[in-house]
Amino acid sequence: MQMGYAWYPEPNRLELRYVVTEPDQYLFGIWRCEPRGPVPSLAGIWPLMGWHEREISDLFGIEFVDHPQPHRLVLHDGVNPIRPPFDPAYPQDTALQAEPTKQSIPEIAGAEADVQLLPFGPVRADVVESGEFIFFYIGEAILHYHPRLFFKHRGMEKRFEGLPAERGVVLAERVSGVGSVAHALAYCQAVEAAANCAVPPRAQFFRVLLAELERLYNHLHYLGHLCHTTTLKVGEAEGKLLEERAKQLNARLTGSRFLRSILTIGGLRRDLSPKGWLGPELEALREAYSIYARHLENTDSHLDRLITTGKLNRRVAFDQGATGPVDRASGLDRDLRRDHPYAAYGNLPLAVAVREAGDAHARAQVRMAEIDASIALMQRALLLLPDGPIRSEYSISPRSEGLGWSESPRGTLFYAVHFDGEGKLARVKIKSPSFSNWRVFPHTVHDSNMMDYAINEASFGLTIAGCDR
């Protein structure tokens, strides 16, 4: 099971969709049903569906029977919409009604006199995103951890409705700033699937190059930030310096440090010129990174804080829907680039890094190995880069639909698109990797300790914007 979502094919007809992986199949399976009343929850079979069902319940008003966590996810306590927000009858330009109310928090049974409660956030220090984290703890020991997200839910999926397909690319690039390419690529591929559009080979290879450049700067930032949490200041500075060098390569190639305004439906907006300079620059960056990585793996004070911190075992990772470096660090050998290849990934060799320990160190090691693999992949793509056009024409048929995906730096990302009778977007569903990994993360916090929390959170590489959407 990959995700579930709902949409209205017609104003009075609601449909549930489930996206599933089928054995040895390149394409994903789509299950459909039209609910006539309360729907049996699948969370008891696939625990990862728990959040998907709660989101559907909040936004579409569907009741899921026997759900193990039947409380709100997206809509906070005190938010009382006049109709479910995605109901076609919900009046346009009408804000959700909300009133101050006491928040509901879990109860901890036993030893109540000794348990302390720490609500942390939603406004936190530095420039981190808004989220509230409730700790129940005794001394340094965390008994239970309860994250509350969606403080700045922007309704991005709703914003796509009524737009022509081309304008949706700009919106997709801004769902999560550090995943602009991954989001735009998954969206473009979903529309291309709906339009039966074949992307030219040159654009396919450039899409790989852009996606790996995004992975490169994200992973370098990750390593620098992880050093920040272990107080390895020199390691933090060096990691973020390497991240800056990678972003400067992005800007030189595309004009955007975040690689925006290049992808479009059918290919690329314009051609790029990496010949003669990008390969040597990547090799110089790889050499500097290799020295940095070697120092990290030989710094005992850093490793001591990572090894055994935030352990996630393979069974929990699978059941709860972990994705990307998080699940690969727990022994799950999965990567959309290899298992469901897109763009030009099927024509390029890809080494998928997997570790078994499932702790913060393993998550860092997976990303470190992916940096080497990404640079090797980009060098190969540059060597094989074909000449030719960079964009194909396309047309959207009324009531067409498509599914697109990409392996973002944080894991699996899906876009499902549906068009109305006029060829405009009727529904866009986004399943982001952070939505999955934020669900998994608390399983590594329970029964841990307060001193390791920041390190553990950093080791997951989560974004709140990507989750909240």
SULRA-V859552 format. One record per residue. N is the residue number from 0. OMEGA is omega in whole degrees, 0 to 359 (999 if undefined). NEAR is the number of other ideal C-beta (glycine too) atoms within 10 Angstrom. Layout:
N&OMEGA&NEAR + N&OMEGA&NEAR
This chain:
0&180&17 + 1&180&21 + 2&172&24 + 3&178&22 + 4&179&23 + 5&174&23 + 6&181&19 + 7&174&17 + 8&175&16 + 9&186&8 + 10&183&9 + 11&181&8 + 12&182&10 + 13&181&22 + 14&173&16 + 15&177&18 + 16&174&19 + 17&180&19 + 18&186&20 + 19&172&14 + 20&178&15 + 21&186&9 + 22&174&4 + 23&179&5 + 24&177&11 + 25&181&10 + 26&178&10 + 27&177&17 + 28&178&12 + 29&174&12 + 30&182&11 + 31&169&9 + 32&178&11 + 33&183&9 + 34&176&16 + 35&182&7 + 36&177&7 + 37&185&11 + 38&176&18 + 39&179&12 + 40&175&21 + 41&185&19 + 42&176&20 + 43&178&12 + 44&177&10 + 45&183&19 + 46&181&19 + 47&181&21 + 48&183&22 + 49&180&22 + 50&179&22 + 51&180&27 + 52&178&25 + 53&177&22 + 54&178&21 + 55&180&24 + 56&180&23 + 57&190&22 + 58&183&22 + 59&177&18 + 60&179&15 + 61&177&17 + 62&177&13 + 63&185&21 + 64&177&10 + 65&175&11 + 66&183&19 + 67&178&11 + 68&189&13 + 69&177&15 + 70&187&11 + 71&176&15 + 72&184&21 + 73&181&19 + 74&182&20 + 75&175&19 + 76&180&16 + 77&176&12 + 78&185&17 + 79&180&11 + 80&180&17 + 81&172&12 + 82&174&12 + 83&187&18 + 84&181&20 + 85&175&21 + 86&179&16 + 87&180&13 + 88&178&10 + 89&185&14 + 90&180&8 + 91&177&6 + 92&176&4 + 93&182&11 + 94&175&6 + 95&179&14 + 96&180&10 + 97&177&13 + 98&180&8 + 99&179&6 + 100&178&11 + 101&183&7 + 102&176&11 + 103&179&10 + 104&181&14 + 105&175&11 + 106&178&8 + 107&183&12 + 108&176&7 + 109&176&7 + 110&184&9 + 111&184&9 + 112&184&4 + 113&185&10 + 114&177&15 + 115&181&10 + 116&178&11 + 117&171&11 + 118&185&13 + 119&182&13 + 120&9&17 + 121&176&15 + 122&183&10 + 123&182&13 + 124&177&6 + 125&183&5 + 126&181&5 + 127&184&11 + 128&186&17 + 129&176&15 + 130&179&21 + 131&183&17 + 132&185&19 + 133&180&17 + 134&166&18 + 135&188&20 + 136&172&19 + 137&185&11 + 138&176&9 + 139&186&11 + 140&178&11 + 141&178&20 + 142&183&17 + 143&182&18 + 144&185&21 + 145&178&15 + 146&174&19 + 147&183&17 + 148&176&23 + 149&173&20 + 150&180&15 + 151&176&13 + 152&189&19 + 153&180&13 + 154&184&15 + 155&180&19 + 156&178&21 + 157&183&15 + 158&180&16 + 159&189&24 + 160&178&17 + 161&180&13 + 162&167&15 + 163&187&12 + 164&185&24 + 165&181&14 + 166&179&13 + 167&180&23 + 168&181&22 + 169&179&13 + 170&180&18 + 171&180&28 + 172&185&24 + 173&174&16 + 174&177&27 + 175&190&25 + 176&183&13 + 177&175&18 + 178&186&28 + 179&182&22 + 180&182&29 + 181&180&31 + 182&180&26 + 183&181&30 + 184&178&29 + 185&179&29 + 186&181&28 + 187&181&30 + 188&175&24 + 189&179&26 + 190&179&28 + 191&176&22 + 192&179&19 + 193&184&24 + 194&185&22 + 195&183&11 + 196&177&20 + 197&182&12 + 198&181&24 + 199&182&17 + 200&181&18 + 201&178&20 + 202&179&25 + 203&179&21 + 204&177&21 + 205&178&26 + 206&175&26 + 207&182&25 + 208&180&23 + 209&180&25 + 210&181&27 + 211&173&24 + 212&177&23 + 213&178&24 + 214&183&27 + 215&183&27 + 216&177&23 + 217&181&22 + 218&177&26 + 219&175&26 + 220&180&20 + 221&182&24 + 222&177&25 + 223&180&21 + 224&177&16 + 225&175&27 + 226&177&25 + 227&183&19 + 228&176&21 + 229&181&22 + 230&174&12 + 231&191&20 + 232&179&10 + 233&177&10 + 234&176&21 + 235&182&18 + 236&182&13 + 237&179&21 + 238&182&25 + 239&172&17 + 240&177&14 + 241&175&23 + 242&179&20 + 243&177&14 + 244&179&17 + 245&180&24 + 246&177&19 + 247&174&14 + 248&177&19 + 249&183&21 + 250&180&12 + 251&182&14 + 252&190&20 + 253&186&23 + 254&180&13 + 255&177&15 + 256&179&15 + 257&171&18 + 258&180&24 + 259&174&18 + 260&175&16 + 261&180&25 + 262&173&27 + 263&179&19 + 264&182&24 + 265&180&22 + 266&180&27 + 267&176&22 + 268&180&13 + 269&179&12 + 270&180&13 + 271&184&18 + 272&179&9 + 273&190&19 + 274&172&9 + 275&184&8 + 276&186&12 + 277&179&19 + 278&177&15 + 279&178&9 + 280&177&16 + 281&179&23 + 282&177&12 + 283&178&11 + 284&179&19 + 285&180&17 + 286&178&10 + 287&180&14 + 288&182&23 + 289&177&14 + 290&180&10 + 291&181&21 + 292&179&19 + 293&178&10 + 294&179&14 + 295&183&22 + 296&177&13 + 297&179&9 + 298&187&15 + 299&183&7 + 300&177&10 + 301&182&22 + 302&181&15 + 303&180&12 + 304&184&23 + 305&185&25 + 306&183&13 + 307&179&13 + 308&175&22 + 309&184&25 + 310&178&17 + 311&183&28 + 312&188&14 + 313&183&15 + 314&179&10 + 315&179&16 + 316&181&23 + 317&184&16 + 318&185&14 + 319&172&21 + 320&176&26 + 321&182&30 + 322&176&28 + 323&178&28 + 324&180&31 + 325&181&28 + 326&178&29 + 327&176&26 + 328&178&29 + 329&173&27 + 330&179&18 + 331&185&17 + 332&183&11 + 333&178&19 + 334&183&24 + 335&181&20 + 336&179&22 + 337&187&16 + 338&178&14 + 339&191&19 + 340&180&16 + 341&186&22 + 342&181&23 + 343&183&23 + 344&179&24 + 345&180&13 + 346&186&14 + 347&178&20 + 348&181&10 + 349&174&17 + 350&180&14 + 351&182&16 + 352&178&19 + 353&174&19 + 354&186&18 + 355&191&11 + 356&178&18 + 357&180&24 + 358&182&22 + 359&179&29 + 360&179&23 + 361&179&26 + 362&176&30 + 363&181&27 + 364&178&22 + 365&181&21 + 366&178&24 + 367&177&22 + 368&180&19 + 369&177&24 + 370&177&26 + 371&181&15 + 372&180&18 + 373&180&23 + 374&177&21 + 375&180&17 + 376&179&23 + 377&179&24 + 378&178&15 + 379&179&17 + 380&178&22 + 381&181&16 + 382&184&9 + 383&185&13 + 384&182&18 + 385&170&11 + 386&176&6 + 387&182&10 + 388&181&14 + 389&180&20 + 390&175&18 + 391&175&15 + 392&180&9 + 393&174&18 + 394&182&10 + 395&176&22 + 396&177&11 + 397&176&10 + 398&174&14 + 399&180&17 + 400&181&19 + 401&178&20 + 402&177&20 + 403&181&21 + 404&173&24 + 405&175&29 + 406&182&28 + 407&176&27 + 408&181&27 + 409&177&27 + 410&189&26 + 411&181&26 + 412&181&30 + 413&168&21 + 414&170&29 + 415&182&26 + 416&176&28 + 417&181&22 + 418&180&22 + 419&183&16 + 420&178&8 + 421&180&11 + 422&175&17 + 423&184&17 + 424&177&21 + 425&181&20 + 426&173&22 + 427&178&25 + 428&179&20 + 429&170&22 + 430&184&22 + 431&180&30 + 432&180&31 + 433&174&27 + 434&179&24 + 435&187&28 + 436&174&27 + 437&176&21 + 438&183&21 + 439&191&23 + 440&182&22 + 441&180&15 + 442&177&18 + 443&182&28 + 444&179&21 + 445&179&12 + 446&172&11 + 447&181&20 + 448&186&14 + 449&184&14 + 450&183&10 + 451&189&21 + 452&184&22 + 453&179&14 + 454&181&20 + 455&179&24 + 456&179&19 + 457&182&22 + 458&177&30 + 459&179&24 + 460&186&25 + 461&166&22 + 462&178&23 + 463&179&20 + 464&180&19 + 465&178&26 + 466&187&23 + 467&181&24 + 468&999&23
